[in-house]
């Protein structure tokens, strides 16, 4: 490789177009804005997720106090919402069973549903029951929250590991420079 060729990425025409679209001049590298994570508000507490994910921890001391406490708080909320979700899943099944037997025992005719009253038709009728629909909507919210909390917890754990790794690297560099 010739001595004067750049090593690493160069500002291509595509880069220039991206930089210009972000408000920069051609050839001036601009970092695209990073979206902010929404805060989580549960049980009267507001967790500013973005603050902890974007915070620049100078060393592991602060991170090892803050992040595990926050991770555990998120874990507790995840556990609580997972329990609620599991109970809601059972409630949906119970409501579907009640709707099924109601339709089977005269409700089909009460609603003037057309067509044959077979297993598939009864299942479709159960889905139309307002109580089943409401419970399924509540289940969807609980399911989304459990997924969000799991993802936030995973991100916070990754942040803690990155800080630990950076701290270990700093120490290794410092130790190697001290021994020279």
Buried (B, 14 or more C-beta within 10 A) or exposed (E): EEEEEEEEEEBEEEBBEBBBEEEBEEEEEBEEEEEEBEEBEBEEEEBBBBEBBEBEBEEBEEBBEBBEEBBEBBBEBBEBBBEBBEEBBEBBEEBBEBBBEBBEEEBBEEEEBEEEEEEEBBEEBBEEBEBBBEBBEBBEEBBEBBEBBBEBBEBBBEBBEEBBEBBEEEEEEEEEEEEE
